[in-house]
């Protein structure tokens, strides 16, 4: 496929057929995805290939608490898990909210689940002293994650970046023998999508790009 087509048709796939993603195809996906950049080229990225059905089921279970809060906040009209605007949803409301199946069942339905982690000793967290939630460390792992999804699309497969299980990081670390100094960054189910979307809805260039300042004129060709 042509690069721009892959970029414009790689969507968040959560429903999969029973077609197997073979090891040789997955190896080829990772072989190409590994060329993603990382801070200082330190390459602190790791990925765990999980095929065992029981382990995938446990990962789905670990994603449920965050999924319940996500759903409860959506129901309350909030932006889920937002670090700027505090939630008004109570612990009781969260506990009584069922975990939406689409947020967890994909771990079980997928051919394979990839767990991406990053060695925190290998990243430069330039925003660590700012008075806000840190995001810079992700620059050393998410290009690799997205490259994997782009390569999967090229191979006729698909998946989605999920982060719900990261809320239970100590339990995920214990389940997969991940060292404490490695952050769980994404849990990605991969498989053959039931339906391949080709027309994705995204904000236009004019809506996301401005000239010279954040509040500058929209970047257009006119």
Secondary structure as a PSIPRED ss2 file (coil, helix, strand):
# PSIPRED VFORMAT (PSIPRED V4.0)

   1 X C   1.000  0.000  0.000
   2 X C   1.000  0.000  0.000
   3 X H   0.000  1.000  0.000
   4 X H   0.000  1.000  0.000
   5 X H   0.000  1.000  0.000
   6 X H   0.000  1.000  0.000
   7 X H   0.000  1.000  0.000
   8 X H   0.000  1.000  0.000
   9 X H   0.000  1.000  0.000
  10 X C   1.000  0.000  0.000
  11 X C   1.000  0.000  0.000
  12 X E   0.000  0.000  1.000
  13 X C   1.000  0.000  0.000
  14 X C   1.000  0.000  0.000
  15 X C   1.000  0.000  0.000
  16 X E   0.000  0.000  1.000
  17 X C   1.000  0.000  0.000
  18 X C   1.000  0.000  0.000
  19 X C   1.000  0.000  0.000
  20 X C   1.000  0.000  0.000
  21 X C   1.000  0.000  0.000
  22 X C   1.000  0.000  0.000
  23 X H   0.000  1.000  0.000
  24 X H   0.000  1.000  0.000
  25 X H   0.000  1.000  0.000
  26 X H   0.000  1.000  0.000
  27 X H   0.000  1.000  0.000
  28 X H   0.000  1.000  0.000
  29 X H   0.000  1.000  0.000
  30 X H   0.000  1.000  0.000
  31 X H   0.000  1.000  0.000
  32 X H   0.000  1.000  0.000
  33 X H   0.000  1.000  0.000
  34 X C   1.000  0.000  0.000
  35 X C   1.000  0.000  0.000
  36 X C   1.000  0.000  0.000
  37 X C   1.000  0.000  0.000
  38 X C   1.000  0.000  0.000
  39 X H   0.000  1.000  0.000
  40 X H   0.000  1.000  0.000
  41 X H   0.000  1.000  0.000
  42 X C   1.000  0.000  0.000
  43 X C   1.000  0.000  0.000
  44 X C   1.000  0.000  0.000
  45 X E   0.000  0.000  1.000
  46 X E   0.000  0.000  1.000
  47 X E   0.000  0.000  1.000
  48 X E   0.000  0.000  1.000
  49 X E   0.000  0.000  1.000
  50 X E   0.000  0.000  1.000
  51 X C   1.000  0.000  0.000
  52 X C   1.000  0.000  0.000
  53 X H   0.000  1.000  0.000
  54 X H   0.000  1.000  0.000
  55 X H   0.000  1.000  0.000
  56 X H   0.000  1.000  0.000
  57 X H   0.000  1.000  0.000
  58 X H   0.000  1.000  0.000
  59 X H   0.000  1.000  0.000
  60 X H   0.000  1.000  0.000
  61 X H   0.000  1.000  0.000
  62 X H   0.000  1.000  0.000
  63 X H   0.000  1.000  0.000
  64 X H   0.000  1.000  0.000
  65 X H   0.000  1.000  0.000
  66 X H   0.000  1.000  0.000
  67 X H   0.000  1.000  0.000
  68 X H   0.000  1.000  0.000
  69 X H   0.000  1.000  0.000
  70 X H   0.000  1.000  0.000
  71 X H   0.000  1.000  0.000
  72 X H   0.000  1.000  0.000
  73 X H   0.000  1.000  0.000
  74 X H   0.000  1.000  0.000
  75 X H   0.000  1.000  0.000
  76 X C   1.000  0.000  0.000
  77 X C   1.000  0.000  0.000
  78 X C   1.000  0.000  0.000
  79 X C   1.000  0.000  0.000
  80 X C   1.000  0.000  0.000
  81 X C   1.000  0.000  0.000
  82 X C   1.000  0.000  0.000
  83 X C   1.000  0.000  0.000
  84 X C   1.000  0.000  0.000
  85 X C   1.000  0.000  0.000
  86 X C   1.000  0.000  0.000
  87 X C   1.000  0.000  0.000
  88 X C   1.000  0.000  0.000
  89 X C   1.000  0.000  0.000
  90 X C   1.000  0.000  0.000
  91 X H   0.000  1.000  0.000
  92 X H   0.000  1.000  0.000
  93 X H   0.000  1.000  0.000
  94 X H   0.000  1.000  0.000
  95 X H   0.000  1.000  0.000
  96 X C   1.000  0.000  0.000
  97 X C   1.000  0.000  0.000
  98 X C   1.000  0.000  0.000
  99 X C   1.000  0.000  0.000
 100 X C   1.000  0.000  0.000
 101 X H   0.000  1.000  0.000
 102 X H   0.000  1.000  0.000
 103 X H   0.000  1.000  0.000
 104 X H   0.000  1.000  0.000
 105 X C   1.000  0.000  0.000
 106 X H   0.000  1.000  0.000
 107 X H   0.000  1.000  0.000
 108 X H   0.000  1.000  0.000
 109 X H   0.000  1.000  0.000
 110 X C   1.000  0.000  0.000
 111 X C   1.000  0.000  0.000
 112 X E   0.000  0.000  1.000
 113 X E   0.000  0.000  1.000
 114 X E   0.000  0.000  1.000
 115 X E   0.000  0.000  1.000
 116 X E   0.000  0.000  1.000
 117 X E   0.000  0.000  1.000
 118 X E   0.000  0.000  1.000
 119 X E   0.000  0.000  1.000
 120 X H   0.000  1.000  0.000
 121 X H   0.000  1.000  0.000
 122 X H   0.000  1.000  0.000
 123 X C   1.000  0.000  0.000
 124 X C   1.000  0.000  0.000
 125 X C   1.000  0.000  0.000
 126 X C   1.000  0.000  0.000
 127 X C   1.000  0.000  0.000
 128 X C   1.000  0.000  0.000
 129 X C   1.000  0.000  0.000
 130 X C   1.000  0.000  0.000
 131 X C   1.000  0.000  0.000
 132 X C   1.000  0.000  0.000
 133 X C   1.000  0.000  0.000
 134 X C   1.000  0.000  0.000
 135 X C   1.000  0.000  0.000
 136 X H   0.000  1.000  0.000
 137 X H   0.000  1.000  0.000
 138 X H   0.000  1.000  0.000
 139 X H   0.000  1.000  0.000
 140 X H   0.000  1.000  0.000
 141 X C   1.000  0.000  0.000
 142 X H   0.000  1.000  0.000
 143 X H   0.000  1.000  0.000
 144 X H   0.000  1.000  0.000
 145 X H   0.000  1.000  0.000
 146 X H   0.000  1.000  0.000
 147 X H   0.000  1.000  0.000
 148 X H   0.000  1.000  0.000
 149 X H   0.000  1.000  0.000
 150 X H   0.000  1.000  0.000
 151 X H   0.000  1.000  0.000
 152 X H   0.000  1.000  0.000
 153 X H   0.000  1.000  0.000
 154 X H   0.000  1.000  0.000
 155 X C   1.000  0.000  0.000
 156 X C   1.000  0.000  0.000
 157 X C   1.000  0.000  0.000
 158 X E   0.000  0.000  1.000
 159 X E   0.000  0.000  1.000
 160 X E   0.000  0.000  1.000
 161 X E   0.000  0.000  1.000
 162 X E   0.000  0.000  1.000
 163 X C   1.000  0.000  0.000
 164 X H   0.000  1.000  0.000
 165 X H   0.000  1.000  0.000
 166 X H   0.000  1.000  0.000
 167 X H   0.000  1.000  0.000
 168 X H   0.000  1.000  0.000
 169 X H   0.000  1.000  0.000
 170 X H   0.000  1.000  0.000
 171 X H   0.000  1.000  0.000
 172 X H   0.000  1.000  0.000
 173 X H   0.000  1.000  0.000
 174 X H   0.000  1.000  0.000
 175 X H   0.000  1.000  0.000
 176 X H   0.000  1.000  0.000
 177 X C   1.000  0.000  0.000
 178 X C   1.000  0.000  0.000
 179 X C   1.000  0.000  0.000
 180 X C   1.000  0.000  0.000
 181 X C   1.000  0.000  0.000
 182 X E   0.000  0.000  1.000
 183 X E   0.000  0.000  1.000
 184 X E   0.000  0.000  1.000
 185 X E   0.000  0.000  1.000
 186 X E   0.000  0.000  1.000
 187 X E   0.000  0.000  1.000
 188 X E   0.000  0.000  1.000
 189 X E   0.000  0.000  1.000
 190 X E   0.000  0.000  1.000
 191 X E   0.000  0.000  1.000
 192 X C   1.000  0.000  0.000
 193 X E   0.000  0.000  1.000
 194 X C   1.000  0.000  0.000
 195 X C   1.000  0.000  0.000
 196 X C   1.000  0.000  0.000
 197 X C   1.000  0.000  0.000
 198 X C   1.000  0.000  0.000
 199 X C   1.000  0.000  0.000
 200 X C   1.000  0.000  0.000
 201 X C   1.000  0.000  0.000
 202 X C   1.000  0.000  0.000
 203 X C   1.000  0.000  0.000
 204 X C   1.000  0.000  0.000
 205 X H   0.000  1.000  0.000
 206 X H   0.000  1.000  0.000
 207 X H   0.000  1.000  0.000
 208 X H   0.000  1.000  0.000
 209 X C   1.000  0.000  0.000
 210 X E   0.000  0.000  1.000
 211 X C   1.000  0.000  0.000
 212 X C   1.000  0.000  0.000
 213 X C   1.000  0.000  0.000
 214 X C   1.000  0.000  0.000
 215 X C   1.000  0.000  0.000
 216 X C   1.000  0.000  0.000
 217 X C   1.000  0.000  0.000
 218 X E   0.000  0.000  1.000
 219 X C   1.000  0.000  0.000
 220 X C   1.000  0.000  0.000
 221 X C   1.000  0.000  0.000
 222 X C   1.000  0.000  0.000
